Amino acid sequence: MQSGGIGQLVRHDIGVVMNGVELVVAALSAGATAGLTDTASSAVRDAYAGLRESVRLRLAARGDAGARVLEAGEGDVVGDEAWREQLRELLVAAGIESDEDIVAAARSLLTELGLEEPQDGVGAVDARRAQGVQIGDHNTMTNTFN
């Protein structure tokens, strides 16, 4: 994985280029999800809280609506694609991609969560709307359809 510029993360192994906005959305979503578990480390919670506060301040400078959308992203809404899209639009309008500190904080949170690089050459999998999926090696699944 390498940086392709201020706000880009390039993963040549799986053909993914994430811009700064996508990095921030991914980090906020992953951080909120991890924060809901009891096993999240203090480093993850601190990194998430710092990123979230930086983004909140940036959005609040443009008006109250952006901060409200970010606040709505807690809990069950995190995996909601409509929320992610609304957040993406607000982040683009706020110029988040050119904010090196926020993009670096997002990258740092993803690193803390272990999501910055694939393990053993395995690529990323988007299974948000999938059902009955197993991800990993040596899995067994039995499906019974009635």
Contacts in CASP RR format, 6 or more apart in sequence:
PFRMAT RR
TARGET T0000
AUTHOR 0000-0000-0000
METHOD contacts of the structure
MODEL  1
MQSGGIGQLVRHDIGVVMNGVELVVAALSAGATAGLTDTASSAVRDAYAG
LRESVRLRLAARGDAGARVLEAGEGDVVGDEAWREQLRELLVAAGIESDE
DIVAAARSLLTELGLEEPQDGVGAVDARRAQGVQIGDHNTMTNTFN
1 9 0 8 1.000
1 10 0 8 1.000
1 11 0 8 1.000
1 13 0 8 1.000
1 116 0 8 1.000
1 117 0 8 1.000
2 10 0 8 1.000
2 12 0 8 1.000
3 9 0 8 1.000
3 10 0 8 1.000
4 10 0 8 1.000
4 17 0 8 1.000
6 20 0 8 1.000
6 97 0 8 1.000
6 98 0 8 1.000
6 100 0 8 1.000
6 103 0 8 1.000
7 19 0 8 1.000
7 20 0 8 1.000
7 23 0 8 1.000
7 97 0 8 1.000
7 98 0 8 1.000
7 100 0 8 1.000
7 103 0 8 1.000
8 17 0 8 1.000
8 18 0 8 1.000
8 19 0 8 1.000
8 20 0 8 1.000
9 16 0 8 1.000
9 17 0 8 1.000
9 18 0 8 1.000
9 20 0 8 1.000
9 23 0 8 1.000
9 107 0 8 1.000
9 116 0 8 1.000
10 16 0 8 1.000
10 17 0 8 1.000
11 17 0 8 1.000
11 18 0 8 1.000
11 118 0 8 1.000
11 123 0 8 1.000
11 124 0 8 1.000
13 118 0 8 1.000
13 121 0 8 1.000
13 123 0 8 1.000
14 118 0 8 1.000
14 123 0 8 1.000
14 124 0 8 1.000
16 124 0 8 1.000
18 26 0 8 1.000
19 97 0 8 1.000
20 96 0 8 1.000
20 97 0 8 1.000
20 103 0 8 1.000
20 106 0 8 1.000
21 88 0 8 1.000
21 91 0 8 1.000
21 92 0 8 1.000
21 96 0 8 1.000
21 97 0 8 1.000
22 88 0 8 1.000
23 103 0 8 1.000
23 106 0 8 1.000
23 107 0 8 1.000
23 110 0 8 1.000
24 51 0 8 1.000
24 55 0 8 1.000
24 91 0 8 1.000
24 96 0 8 1.000
24 102 0 8 1.000
24 103 0 8 1.000
24 106 0 8 1.000
25 84 0 8 1.000
25 87 0 8 1.000
25 88 0 8 1.000
25 91 0 8 1.000
26 106 0 8 1.000
26 110 0 8 1.000
26 115 0 8 1.000
27 48 0 8 1.000
27 51 0 8 1.000
27 105 0 8 1.000
27 106 0 8 1.000
27 107 0 8 1.000
27 109 0 8 1.000
27 110 0 8 1.000
28 48 0 8 1.000
28 51 0 8 1.000
28 52 0 8 1.000
28 55 0 8 1.000
28 70 0 8 1.000
28 73 0 8 1.000
28 87 0 8 1.000
28 106 0 8 1.000
29 78 0 8 1.000
29 79 0 8 1.000
29 84 0 8 1.000
30 109 0 8 1.000
30 110 0 8 1.000
30 113 0 8 1.000
30 115 0 8 1.000
31 40 0 8 1.000
31 44 0 8 1.000
31 47 0 8 1.000
31 48 0 8 1.000
31 109 0 8 1.000
31 113 0 8 1.000
32 48 0 8 1.000
32 73 0 8 1.000
32 74 0 8 1.000
32 75 0 8 1.000
32 78 0 8 1.000
33 78 0 8 1.000
33 79 0 8 1.000
34 40 0 8 1.000
34 44 0 8 1.000
34 48 0 8 1.000
34 113 0 8 1.000
35 44 0 8 1.000
35 45 0 8 1.000
35 48 0 8 1.000
36 75 0 8 1.000
41 112 0 8 1.000
43 112 0 8 1.000
44 109 0 8 1.000
44 112 0 8 1.000
44 113 0 8 1.000
47 105 0 8 1.000
47 108 0 8 1.000
47 109 0 8 1.000
47 112 0 8 1.000
48 109 0 8 1.000
50 105 0 8 1.000
51 102 0 8 1.000
51 105 0 8 1.000
51 106 0 8 1.000
51 108 0 8 1.000
51 109 0 8 1.000
52 70 0 8 1.000
54 101 0 8 1.000
54 102 0 8 1.000
54 105 0 8 1.000
55 70 0 8 1.000
55 91 0 8 1.000
55 96 0 8 1.000
55 102 0 8 1.000
56 67 0 8 1.000
56 70 0 8 1.000
56 71 0 8 1.000
58 94 0 8 1.000
58 95 0 8 1.000
58 96 0 8 1.000
58 99 0 8 1.000
58 102 0 8 1.000
59 66 0 8 1.000
59 67 0 8 1.000
59 69 0 8 1.000
59 70 0 8 1.000
59 90 0 8 1.000
59 91 0 8 1.000
59 94 0 8 1.000
60 66 0 8 1.000
60 67 0 8 1.000
61 94 0 8 1.000
62 90 0 8 1.000
62 93 0 8 1.000
62 94 0 8 1.000
65 90 0 8 1.000
66 90 0 8 1.000
69 83 0 8 1.000
69 86 0 8 1.000
69 87 0 8 1.000
69 90 0 8 1.000
70 87 0 8 1.000
70 90 0 8 1.000
72 83 0 8 1.000
73 83 0 8 1.000
73 87 0 8 1.000
77 83 0 8 1.000
79 128 0 8 1.000
81 128 0 8 1.000
91 97 0 8 1.000
96 102 0 8 1.000
96 103 0 8 1.000
97 103 0 8 1.000
107 116 0 8 1.000
110 116 0 8 1.000
118 124 0 8 1.000
122 136 0 8 1.000
125 135 0 8 1.000
127 133 0 8 1.000
127 135 0 8 1.000
132 141 0 8 1.000
132 143 0 8 1.000
134 141 0 8 1.000
END
